[in-house]
Amino acid sequence: MYQDPQRVRTRYGSINLDEREAKLIDALVEYTGESKASLLRQLVLKEALESIGAGDLYGTSIDQHAS
């Protein structure tokens, strides 16, 4: 069914945001045109990669989607 079964995404967790944080994410979703789930996934993975010194392995960023 899938080319690579290991790449099938499943729900992993959830986050709690206050009203201002949620509005920031909603504004970024509106600005970039990305879905909220995709945007949050990108942000989490980018931060994780940067924190281990791996940089941007995907070669895309939120800034590139907005332009």
C-alpha positions as CSV (number, residue, x, y, z in Angstrom):
1,M,0.0,0.0,0.0
2,Y,2.8,2.4,0.9
3,Q,6.2,2.7,-0.8
4,D,8.0,2.8,2.5
5,P,5.9,1.5,5.5
6,Q,8.4,3.1,7.9
7,R,7.4,6.5,6.7
8,V,3.7,6.2,7.5
9,R,2.9,8.9,10.1
10,T,0.9,8.1,13.2
11,R,-0.2,10.4,16.0
12,Y,2.7,10.8,18.4
13,G,1.7,13.5,20.9
14,S,-0.1,16.7,21.5
15,I,0.8,20.1,22.8
16,N,-0.9,22.6,25.0
17,L,-0.7,26.3,24.0
18,D,-2.0,29.4,25.6
19,E,-4.1,31.8,23.6
20,R,-1.2,33.9,22.3
21,E,0.9,30.9,21.3
22,A,-2.1,29.4,19.5
23,K,-2.7,32.8,17.7
24,L,0.9,32.8,16.6
25,I,0.7,29.3,15.1
26,D,-2.6,30.2,13.4
27,A,-1.0,33.3,11.9
28,L,1.9,31.3,10.7
29,V,-0.4,28.7,9.1
30,E,-2.3,31.5,7.4
31,Y,0.9,33.2,6.2
32,T,2.5,30.0,4.8
33,G,-0.5,28.2,3.6
34,E,0.7,25.0,5.3
35,S,-1.6,22.8,7.3
36,K,-1.3,23.2,11.0
37,A,-0.1,19.6,11.5
38,S,2.6,19.9,8.8
39,L,3.8,23.2,10.1
40,L,4.1,22.0,13.7
41,R,5.8,18.8,12.5
42,Q,8.3,21.0,10.5
43,L,9.0,23.2,13.6
44,V,9.5,20.3,15.9
45,L,11.8,18.4,13.6
46,K,13.8,21.5,12.7
47,E,14.3,22.2,16.4
48,A,15.3,18.6,17.1
49,L,17.8,18.5,14.2
50,E,19.3,21.8,15.2
51,S,19.6,20.7,18.9
52,I,21.7,17.7,17.8
53,G,23.7,19.7,15.3
54,A,22.3,18.0,12.3
55,G,21.0,21.2,10.6
56,D,18.3,21.0,8.0
57,L,18.3,17.5,6.5
58,Y,15.2,18.2,4.4
59,G,16.5,21.2,2.6
60,T,13.3,23.1,3.1
61,S,12.2,25.6,5.6
62,I,9.1,27.5,6.7
63,D,10.7,30.6,5.1
64,Q,10.9,28.9,1.7
65,H,7.2,27.9,1.8
66,A,6.1,31.5,2.5
67,S,7.9,33.1,-0.5
